[in-house]
């Protein structure tokens, strides 16, 4: 376990309390920002004492890490569902439907309390960078595994590097939806989908 995280509870009531703390923390993060949020503030908003919170999280960075992991897990669930639908059709089928993956990932992000501030924390805090990096590498591995059966002749390491860059572009577009008000969201998604579609189809041109 990293930071001062605790093992996730097994009992239903404890799991519900932990989820409630994360929801409250996400809401507070959007209100006060990364620097000001504290475990005392989270506990008070949730109607708990600080010692009760410390049964779940050792410090505020453990809370932020848990928020980041929960968001990434929900985004990964959207990816898994998308792959189940489209990966059997091959790389071209995935390329043609990359826009739906971006939209579903954006919906998962939008549904998370304080999502934009969670993403900022994952970038800004050295203690949290590993959460984002591990998740993006996981997404890359899932995409590589989905593409390899359809791309004979392409070395896996080269494919991983190409898709890792594509993954970073996709997540950057997701963050842009929450921060850039001079480009409409549908344009961000459409332009990014076009770029990623071209990158995926280019892979098929180099396959034997």
C-alpha positions in Angstrom: 0.0 0.0 0.0 1.2 3.5 -0.8 1.2 6.7 1.2 -0.9 6.2 4.4 -3.7 4.2 2.7 -5.6 1.5 4.7 -6.8 -1.8 3.3 -10.3 -1.3 1.8 -12.9 -2.5 4.3 -14.8 -5.7 3.6 -18.0 -5.1 5.5 -20.8 -3.4 3.6 -21.3 -0.6 6.2 -17.6 0.2 6.3 -17.4 0.2 2.5 -20.4 2.6 2.4 -18.7 4.9 4.9 -15.5 4.9 2.9 -17.3 5.7 -0.3 -19.2 8.5 1.5 -15.9 10.0 2.6 -14.5 9.9 -0.9 -17.7 11.6 -2.3 -17.4 14.3 0.4 -13.7 14.7 -0.3 -14.3 15.1 -4.0 -17.0 17.8 -3.4 -14.7 19.6 -1.0 -11.8 19.4 -3.4 -13.8 21.2 -6.0 -14.7 23.9 -3.4 -11.4 24.6 -1.7 -8.6 23.1 -3.8 -5.7 20.7 -3.2 -3.8 22.9 -0.8 -6.7 23.8 1.6 -8.5 20.5 1.8 -7.7 18.6 5.1 -8.8 15.4 6.8 -10.5 17.5 9.5 -12.5 19.3 6.9 -13.5 16.0 5.2 -14.5 14.4 8.5 -16.6 17.4 9.6 -18.5 17.5 6.3 -19.1 13.8 6.5 -20.3 14.0 10.1 -17.5 11.9 11.5 -14.7 12.5 13.9 -11.1 12.7 12.6 -10.2 9.4 14.4 -13.1 7.7 12.5 -11.7 9.0 9.2 -8.2 7.7 10.1 -9.6 4.2 10.2 -9.8 4.5 6.4 -7.2 7.0 5.4 -3.9 8.1 7.2 -3.7 11.6 5.7 -5.2 13.8 3.0 -2.9 12.4 0.4 -4.2 8.9 1.0 -7.7 10.3 0.4 -6.5 12.0 -2.8 -4.9 8.7 -3.9 -8.1 6.8 -3.3 -10.0 9.4 -5.2 -7.6 9.1 -8.1 -7.8 5.3 -8.1 -11.6 5.3 -7.9 -11.8 7.6 -10.9 -9.3 5.6 -12.9 -11.1 2.3 -12.1 -14.4 3.8 -13.4 -12.7 5.0 -16.5 -11.1 1.5 -16.9 -14.5 -0.1 -16.6 -15.7 2.0 -19.5 -12.7 0.9 -21.5 -13.3 -2.8 -20.7 -17.0 -2.6 -21.8 -15.9 -0.8 -25.0 -13.3 -3.5 -25.8 -15.8 -6.3 -25.2 -18.0 -4.7 -27.8 -15.5 -3.7 -30.5 -12.2 -5.5 -30.1 -13.4 -8.8 -31.7 -14.0 -6.8 -34.9 -10.4 -5.9 -35.3 -8.4 -2.7 -35.3 -10.5 -1.0 -38.0 -13.7 -1.6 -36.0 -12.0 -0.1 -32.9 -10.7 2.8 -34.9 -14.2 3.6 -36.3 -15.7 3.6 -32.8 -12.9 5.5 -30.9 -15.3 8.4 -30.6 -17.6 6.4 -28.4 -14.8 5.4 -26.1 -13.8 9.0 -25.6 -17.4 10.0 -24.9 -17.9 7.1 -22.4 -14.6 8.0 -20.7 -15.7 11.6 -20.5 -19.0 10.5 -19.0 -17.2 8.5 -16.3 -15.1 11.5 -15.5 -18.0 13.9 -15.4 -19.9 11.7 -13.0 -17.1 11.7 -10.4 -17.4 14.4 -7.6 -14.5 16.9 -8.0 -13.2 15.1 -11.1 -11.3 18.0 -12.5 -9.5 18.7 -9.2 -8.7 15.0 -8.8 -7.0 15.1 -12.2 -5.1 18.2 -11.2 -4.0 16.6 -8.0 -2.7 13.6 -9.9 -0.6 15.9 -12.0 0.5 18.4 -9.4 1.4 16.2 -6.4 4.6 14.1 -6.6 3.0 11.7 -4.1 0.2 11.0 -6.6 1.9 10.9 -10.1 2.2 7.1 -9.9 -1.6 6.7 -9.8 -2.1 8.3 -13.2 1.0 6.6 -14.6 -0.1 3.2 -13.5 -3.6 3.7 -14.9 -2.5 5.0 -18.3 0.0 2.1 -18.6 -2.8 -0.3 -17.7 -5.0 1.2 -20.5 -2.1 0.9 -22.9 -1.6 -2.8 -22.1 -5.3 -3.5 -22.6 -5.3 -1.8 -26.0 -2.1 -3.6 -27.0 -3.6 -6.9 -26.0 -6.7 -6.1 -28.1 -4.7 -5.1 -31.2 -1.9 -7.7 -31.2 -4.1 -10.6 -32.6 -5.0 -8.4 -35.6 -1.5 -6.9 -36.3 0.9 -9.6 -37.4 4.4 -8.4 -37.9 4.4 -5.5 -35.5 6.8 -5.7 -32.6 4.9 -5.5 -29.3 7.3 -2.9 -27.8 6.8 -0.5 -30.8 3.1 -1.0 -30.6 3.1 -0.3 -26.9 5.0 3.0 -27.4 2.6 4.1 -30.2 -0.5 3.3 -28.2 0.9 4.8 -25.0 1.2 8.1 -26.8 -2.4 7.7 -28.1 -3.6 7.0 -24.6 -2.0 10.2 -23.3 -3.7 12.2 -26.0 -7.1 10.7 -25.2 -6.8 11.5 -21.5 -5.5 15.0 -22.3 -8.6 15.6 -24.3 -10.7 14.4 -21.4 -9.1 16.9 -19.1 -9.4 19.7 -21.7 -13.2 19.2 -21.6 -13.2 20.6 -18.0 -10.7 23.4 -18.5 -10.9 24.9 -22.0 -14.1 27.0 -22.7 -12.9 28.3 -26.1 -13.3 25.0 -27.8 -16.7 23.2 -27.7 -16.7 19.8 -26.1 -18.1 18.1 -29.2 -15.3 19.6 -31.2 -12.6 18.4 -28.7 -14.1 14.9 -28.9 -14.5 14.8 -32.6 -11.0 16.2 -33.4 -9.3 13.8 -30.9 -11.3 10.9 -32.3 -10.2 11.7 -35.8 -6.5 11.8 -34.7 -6.7 8.6 -32.8 -8.6 6.9 -35.6 -5.9 7.8 -38.1 -3.2 6.5 -35.7 -5.0 3.2 -35.3 -5.6 2.7 -39.0 -2.0 3.5 -39.7 -1.0 0.5 -37.6 -2.9 -1.7 -40.1 -0.9 -0.4 -43.0 2.3 -1.6 -41.4 0.9 -5.0 -40.4 1.9 -8.1 -42.4 
